[in-house]
Amino acid sequence: MKPVKLGIIGCGVISNGDHLPTATKSPLVELVAVSDMIEERLKTVAEKYNVPTTYKSGSELLDDDNVEAVVLALPTGVRTPLALEALEKGKHVLLEKPVARNVGEVEKMVALRGDRVVAVCSPRFSFKADAAAAAKCVASGVLGKIRVVRFRAILGVSGQPREGLPPWRQSMEMNGGGILVNWSCYDLDYLMSITDWQLRPRLVTAKWWQVDPKLSAYVAPGSDADAHYMAFIVCDDGIVLNMERAEMASTITDQAWEIIGSEATLRLPMCPQKGKPNAVILDRADPNKGIISETIWEEGQGEPSGNVLEDFVLAIREGHEPKTNLERGLLMQKITDAIYASSAKGEAVTIN
C-alpha cells in the first residue's frame, strides 16, 4: 500500500505523545510536513522526527499540494475552522478529541466532507484488546437484554497543583467544556463500540459543577467549565446510559465501567485502577448459586487491534469508514450538548 502523505498541525503534548511517533514508525504513513505557531517547538519536532517541511500556520500547511491528509492536534476552539478549511482544500482529516465544541460545528463538517475521510480520535481505548473481548461477549447475547450502560470515573485531588496549566482545558469558549469533553468522549466511544453503537439516546437529565474555589489552584485562572458532572440518559429499547466523571474531586479515586443485562453483567477496565484487576469480568446470575463471576479477558491476552492514525490512513487507502466517523462523533456531541443544556435549564432535555 502506498503510504499516505501526512501533515500534522499542532506539535504539543498529544502530538509528541501519540501522532508524531506513530506517524514516524508506521509504514502506512509518510510524514511530509508539520505546523506549529511556536517556532522553537516546530524546529525541535522537525529535527527529532526528520520532517522535511515546516509551516508556522496551519493554513500554509493546508496549501501544500504534497499533503494528502492532516491531523489536527489543536484545542477544540481553534480546530473547527481549520477542519472546514482542510475539507474545502480536499484534505482528509483526523480530528483530535472532542470532535468539536457543539453539534452545529460537526454538522458543518458533515456538509463539507464529500468523499474525504474524516475520523475522530475518541476511539483510542476502543482499540484495546479488552474492548474486543468485551464486544465479542456482548454480541454473543450472554448478557440477555441490555438494561444499563454506565461508567463512574472520579479522580480525587492528589499532589501539588502544576504550574503553567493550559487555559483551554476547562474553558467553555476555547474547549467547549471541561472534564466531560476532555475525557468522556473516550468513555462514550469505548462503551458505544463494545455495544456495537446500538444506543439511541432520547432524554437527558444532567448536572455539572466547577472545581471548588478552595481547589482553584488545580485549574488555570478564568476556568469556567465542568470539573464534575452526572447524567442520566434514557435510550431507545428501555436502555439507560448513566455517566459520571470528575477530576480534582474531594474523594478518593474510584472508577468503573459496566454493561448490565437482564441475565449477566460485564465489568470493564477502560483505565485500570491501581490495586484492581486489569480484567474483563462476566458476572452471571444463577437462580441456585447467585452470582457466578468469570474472567473472560485479563492483562497480557491479545494485542490492540490498531490505533487512530493507522485506522485513519487505512480508511483512506481502502475506501471504508474509520472506526469513529463524523456520524458517530455527532451522536456523542449530541449527548454532550444535551448534558450541558439540561444542567443549564434544570430540566430534562430531549435528543432528536
Secondary structure as the mmCIF struct_conf table of DSSP 4:
data_model
#
loop_
_struct_conf.conf_type_id
_struct_conf.id
_struct_conf.beg_label_comp_id
_struct_conf.beg_label_asym_id
_struct_conf.beg_label_seq_id
_struct_conf.end_label_comp_id
_struct_conf.end_label_asym_id
_struct_conf.end_label_seq_id
HELX_LH_PP_P HELX_LH_PP_P1 LYS A 2 PRO A 3
STRN STRN1 VAL A 4 ILE A 9
BEND BEND1 GLY A 12 GLY A 12
HELX_RH_AL_P HELX_RH_AL_P1 VAL A 13 ILE A 14
HELX_RH_PI_P HELX_RH_PI_P1 SER A 15 HIS A 19
HELX_RH_AL_P HELX_RH_AL_P2 LEU A 20 LYS A 25
TURN_TY1_P TURN_TY1_P1 PRO A 27 LEU A 28
STRN STRN2 VAL A 29 SER A 35
BEND BEND2 MET A 37 MET A 37
HELX_RH_AL_P HELX_RH_AL_P3 GLU A 39 TYR A 49
TURN_TY1_P TURN_TY1_P2 ASN A 50 ASN A 50
BEND BEND3 PRO A 52 PRO A 52
STRN STRN3 THR A 53 TYR A 55
BEND BEND4 LYS A 56 SER A 57
HELX_RH_AL_P HELX_RH_AL_P4 GLY A 58 LEU A 62
TURN_TY1_P TURN_TY1_P3 ASP A 63 ASP A 63
TURN_TY1_P TURN_TY1_P4 ASP A 65 ASN A 66
STRN STRN4 ALA A 69 LEU A 72
BEND BEND5 LEU A 74 LEU A 74
HELX_RH_AL_P HELX_RH_AL_P5 THR A 76 GLU A 88
TURN_TY1_P TURN_TY1_P5 LYS A 89 GLY A 90
STRN STRN5 HIS A 92 LEU A 95
HELX_LH_PP_P HELX_LH_PP_P2 GLU A 96 GLU A 96
BEND BEND6 LYS A 97 VAL A 99
BEND BEND7 ARG A 101 ASN A 102
HELX_RH_AL_P HELX_RH_AL_P6 VAL A 103 ARG A 113
TURN_TY1_P TURN_TY1_P6 GLY A 114 ASP A 115
BEND BEND8 ARG A 116 ARG A 116
STRN STRN6 VAL A 118 VAL A 120
BEND BEND9 CYS A 121 CYS A 121
HELX_RH_3T_P HELX_RH_3T_P1 SER A 122 PHE A 127
BEND BEND10 LYS A 128 LYS A 128
HELX_RH_AL_P HELX_RH_AL_P7 ALA A 129 ALA A 139
TURN_TY1_P TURN_TY1_P7 SER A 140 LEU A 143
BEND BEND11 LYS A 145 LYS A 145
STRN STRN7 ILE A 146 GLY A 156
BEND BEND12 GLY A 159 GLY A 159
HELX_LH_PP_P HELX_LH_PP_P3 GLN A 160 ARG A 162
BEND BEND13 GLU A 163 GLY A 164
TURN_TY1_P TURN_TY1_P8 PRO A 167 GLN A 170
STRN STRN8 SER A 171 SER A 171
HELX_RH_AL_P HELX_RH_AL_P8 MET A 172 ASN A 175
BEND BEND14 GLY A 176 GLY A 176
STRN STRN9 GLY A 177 GLY A 177
BEND BEND15 GLY A 178 GLY A 178
HELX_RH_AL_P HELX_RH_AL_P9 ILE A 179 ILE A 194
TURN_TY1_P TURN_TY1_P9 THR A 195 TRP A 197
STRN STRN10 PRO A 201 TRP A 209
HELX_LH_PP_P HELX_LH_PP_P4 GLN A 210 ASP A 212
HELX_RH_3T_P HELX_RH_3T_P2 PRO A 213 TYR A 218
BEND BEND16 VAL A 219 VAL A 219
TURN_TY1_P TURN_TY1_P10 PRO A 221 GLY A 222
BEND BEND17 ALA A 225 ALA A 225
BEND BEND18 ALA A 227 ALA A 227
STRN STRN11 HIS A 228 CYS A 235
HELX_RH_3T_P HELX_RH_3T_P3 ASP A 236 GLY A 238
STRN STRN12 VAL A 240 ALA A 249
BEND BEND19 SER A 250 THR A 251
STRN STRN13 ASP A 254 GLY A 261
BEND BEND20 SER A 262 GLU A 263
STRN STRN14 ALA A 264 LEU A 268
BEND BEND21 MET A 270 CYS A 271
HELX_LH_PP_P HELX_LH_PP_P5 PRO A 272 GLN A 273
TURN_TY1_P TURN_TY1_P11 LYS A 274 GLY A 275
BEND BEND22 LYS A 276 LYS A 276
STRN STRN15 ALA A 279 ASP A 286
TURN_TY1_P TURN_TY1_P12 PRO A 287 LYS A 289
STRN STRN16 GLY A 290 GLU A 298
TURN_TY1_P TURN_TY1_P13 GLU A 299 GLY A 300
BEND BEND23 GLN A 301 GLY A 302
HELX_RH_AL_P HELX_RH_AL_P10 VAL A 308 GLU A 318
TURN_TY1_P TURN_TY1_P14 GLY A 319 GLY A 319
BEND BEND24 LYS A 323 THR A 324
STRN STRN17 ASN A 325 ASN A 325
HELX_RH_AL_P HELX_RH_AL_P11 LEU A 326 LYS A 345
TURN_TY1_P TURN_TY1_P15 GLY A 346 GLY A 346
BEND BEND25 GLU A 347 GLU A 347
STRN STRN18 VAL A 349 THR A 350
#
